[in-house]
Amino acid sequence: MDVIAGQVILHPLAADEVERVLRRRPAPGEKWAVDYPSDVQVDYLQAYLIEARSPQHDWYWQSQVRRRIDGLVVGGAGVTGPPDETGAVVIGYELAAEMSDSVHGVDIVKALIEIARGMGARRVTTDVFDDDQVRRHVYFAAGLTEELRDGRVVYLEREL
């Protein structure tokens, strides 16, 4: 079921849809942003396809991010599990260059938090590069806090 997140829709992807995206073939009538899917999204979708066939497939949720106004596919977002020993799952999103993280990111992250909560997670985590001020601001605005730094990587978390 699609999830409304402000001005965007998170459309969960079934395995056959993932295969189509990996072949870079939009569905009939579907329009994609110029840089969709990004290399990062391809990596996540390939991993998702493997996990979708595993016994713990219910812990993996990947979606297309679509603009509500016109349905243009502008990115991806997901939850990756199963939970670790602390009950944590990883959340993340990627948007096309033409989209603004500062406008849409917080809504996307808040939706991912609720999806993770609905899946039974007790904590969400993610990481960003320390020089990605916009992305860090998005995660902070959605309630995540800095857990630790390791070189250029900042690890963030939020208890649910």
FENJO-V330990 format. One record per pair of residues at least 12 apart in sequence whose ideal C-beta (glycine too) atoms are under 7 Angstrom apart, sorted by the first residue. I is the first residue (numbers start at 1). J is the second residue. Records with the same first field share a line. If there is no record, write none. Layout:
BEGIN
I: J + J
END
This chain:
BEGIN
3: 111 + 115
5: 107 + 108 + 111
6: 104 + 107
7: 67 + 68 + 104
8: 65 + 66 + 67 + 68 + 104 + 107 + 108
9: 66 + 68
10: 63 + 65 + 77 + 108 + 111
11: 63 + 64 + 66
12: 61 + 63
13: 62 + 63 + 64
15: 49 + 52
18: 45 + 48 + 49 + 62
19: 49
21: 37 + 45
22: 42 + 45 + 46
30: 73
31: 71 + 72 + 73
32: 73
33: 72 + 73 + 74 + 96 + 98
34: 96
35: 96 + 97
36: 73 + 74 + 75 + 96
37: 76
38: 94
40: 94
41: 76 + 94
44: 62 + 76 + 78
45: 62
48: 60 + 62 + 78
56: 82
59: 81 + 82 + 89 + 119
60: 80 + 81
61: 78 + 79 + 115
62: 76 + 78
63: 76 + 77 + 78
64: 76
65: 77 + 93 + 95 + 108
74: 95 + 96 + 99
75: 93 + 94 + 95 + 96 + 99
76: 93 + 94
77: 93 + 108 + 112
78: 92
79: 91 + 112 + 115 + 116 + 119
81: 119 + 121
83: 121 + 122
86: 123
87: 121 + 122 + 123
88: 121 + 123 + 124 + 125 + 157
89: 116 + 121 + 124
90: 125 + 126
91: 109 + 112 + 113 + 116 + 124 + 126
92: 126
93: 105 + 108 + 109 + 112
101: 134 + 135 + 138
102: 134 + 137 + 138
105: 138
106: 138 + 141 + 142
109: 138 + 139 + 142
110: 142
113: 142 + 158 + 160
116: 160
117: 160
121: 160
122: 160
123: 157 + 158 + 159 + 160
124: 157 + 158 + 160
125: 155 + 156 + 157
126: 139 + 144 + 156
127: 153 + 154 + 155 + 156
128: 154 + 156
129: 152 + 153
130: 149 + 152 + 154
136: 154
139: 156
143: 158
144: 156 + 157 + 158
145: 157 + 158
END
